[in-house]
Amino acid sequence: MLRLFPKDIKTVLFLGAHCDDIEIGCGATLQRLLAEYADLAVYWVVLSSNPVREAEARNSAGILLNGVKQKTVDVRAFRNGYFPFIGAEIKDYFELLKQDVQPDLIFTHYGQDAHQDHRLTSELTWNTFRNHLILEYEIPKYDGGLGSPNLFVPVTTQHCERKAEHLMNSFASESNKHWFTRDTFLGLMRLRGVECSAPTGYAEAFYARKLMIG
């Protein structure tokens, strides 16, 4: 398969509507990137939170980004579940974000996700960053909405295990959700690993709407 990530990636922007979305969607890929790019700069944005969840999000980012010299963690408090109705406020934030970071690679939500907050986050990502490499990640949930991704990142068994363990340890506020389990996260990565014949059997998958090679 084609190697997508070029050698000159220096800054990565991670966008999540909610406090655990980035970790769920690309937590193993993040570990691989940090292992392969020693001087990577990371801009980490969470759009919706409350005091409890903000503390979890900041602690989670602190653990995962430990050792990253250049990092910014920004956790906002836009109202959960209401993104389409407060879109102008969130759009204003994205316009400010564009002035602060010039990423080489962006991770955001799948544009056809079943959750309205996820969809708007993806839409505003594309509206704001129009000449960037954008990969859309997937989130398993009660609403369904998983599709057929077209880009796969094989990851090690260790990265998978760490991702699942980290999610269980870092987001106690989500423990009452029936889908928020170690098996869910490992199972999806195993399935995507099968689909791309990953050497370790595990992968995370993304949607790449527009790519230019060369």
N, C-alpha and C positions, 0 to 999 in steps of 0.2 A: 504493500500500500504506500501511497505517496506520503512523504514526511511533510507535514504542514507547517510546524513551528519553525520559523527561520532563526538563524543564529543571532540576529540583531534585535531581538525583543528585549526592550529595556524597562518598559512600564506597562503594567497590567491593571485594568480597572475591573473590579468585581462589583456587580450590582445585584442586590436582592430586595424584593419587596418586603420580606419579613425576616426575622432575626436568625432563622436557621436555614434560609433558602440557599445561600451560597454554599454552605457546608454540605447540604444534601445534593445540590446540583453538580458541584464540581470539586468536592473536597479531596478526592483522590488525585484529580488532575492538578490541583493546586500543589499538592505535595511533589508531584513529578516535576512541575515547573520550577519549584524552589530548589529541587535537587540538581536540575540541569542548568539553571541560570543563577550563578552565584551572586550577582549584583543586581538582581531584579528589584525594581521599585514597585510597590503595591499600593493601590488606592482602593479602599474597601468601604462600600456604601450600603447601608441598610436604611430603607425608607420608612418603615412602620415599626413602632415599638411602644412599650410602656415602661415604667421604671424597672419592673422585674425582668422583663425581656431584654431591655437595654443592657442591664448588668450582665446577663447571660451572653449577649452578643459581643460585648466588649471583652469579656473574659475569653470567649471562644476565639475571637480574632487574635487576642494576645498570645494564646497558646500556639495557634497555627502559624502565626507570623513571627514567632520567636526567632531571633537571629536575623530578621530582615532589617537592614540598616535604614532604608528609605520606605516608610510606610505611613499612611494616613487612614485612620478609621473614623468614619463619620456615620453616626447612628441618628436618624431623624424620627419624628413622631407623627407622621401623617396617619390619618385615621384608618385603621385596619378595616378592609371590606368596602371602603368608600372611594377608592382611587378614581373610578370614572367620574364621580360627582365632584371631586376636588382636583380635577386634572389640571386646571390653570395654575393652582398653587404648586403642584409637583413639577409642571413644565417650567415655572419660574426657577425652581431649584436646579433643574437640569441645565438651564441656561447659565447659571452661576457655576455649576460644576464644570461646564465646558471651558470656562476661563481658568480653572484651577489645575486641570490635568489634561495632558496630551498623550493618551495611551496608544501603545502599539497593538494591543490586544484587549478586547472587551468580552467579558462573560455576562450574559443577561438571561432573562427568562425566555422560554419558548413563546413565540408570537401567537400561537393558537392554544395556549394553555387554558384549561377549563376554569381557572380562577381569574376573576376580573382584575384583581390587583396585579397579578403576574402579566397579564396581557398588556395592561397600560404601561407597566414598566418597560416591557419589550418595545412597545410602540414609541415611547419617548426616547429610548436608547437610539433607535434608528433615526428618529427625527432630529436628534441632537448631534450624533456622531455619524456623519454622512460619508466619510471617506476613511473608514477604519475597518479592521478585521474584527467582526462580531460573531461570536458563537453563542447560540441559545441553548441553555441546559434544560433538563427535564426534572419535574418534581412528582414523585408518586403520591397519590392522595385518594381520598374517598370518592371524589368527583370523577376519577379516571382521567382521561385526556392524554394518555401516553400514545405516541404515534410511531413513526418509522424514521428515526434520525438518519442523517446521511454522512456523519463524521464521527469517528470513533478514536478514543485515546486509550490504548492499552495501559494498564496500571499493574503494579506488583501486588501480590497477595498481602504484603505488609501494609501497603498504602490503603488497601481495602479494609483490612482489619482495623487499622488506626482510624480511618474515617468513621466506621460504624461505632467503635468504642468511644470516640470523641463525641459523636452526636448523643449517645446515651448518657454520657457523663456531663455534658455541657448544657443540655436543655431539659432540665427537670420539669419545667412548666409545660412541656409537650408530652410528658409520659402518660397522660390519660387518653391520648389519641390511639385508637386501636391499630392504626397503620404505622405509627412511629415506633418501629422495632428494628433491632439489629438485622433480623432475617430479611426484612423488606429491603433495606439498603444493599445488603450483600447479594440478595436474590436478583435485584435489577442489574447490578454490575456483572453478575454471572451471565445473565441473559444477553447483555450487550457484548460481553466477551465471546459468547458463542457466535453472535452475529458477525463479528469481525475476525473470528479465529485468532483471538489474542493469545500470545505465547503462554501467558499465565492462566488464561481462562477468564480473566476479568477485564472490564473496560468501562469507561464512562462514555456516554454518547451525547452528541450535540447536533443542532441544526445549523448548517452554514448556508444562509440564503444567497450570499454573493461573495465570490472569491476571485481574486486575480492572481495568476501564477506568473512569476517572472519579474 
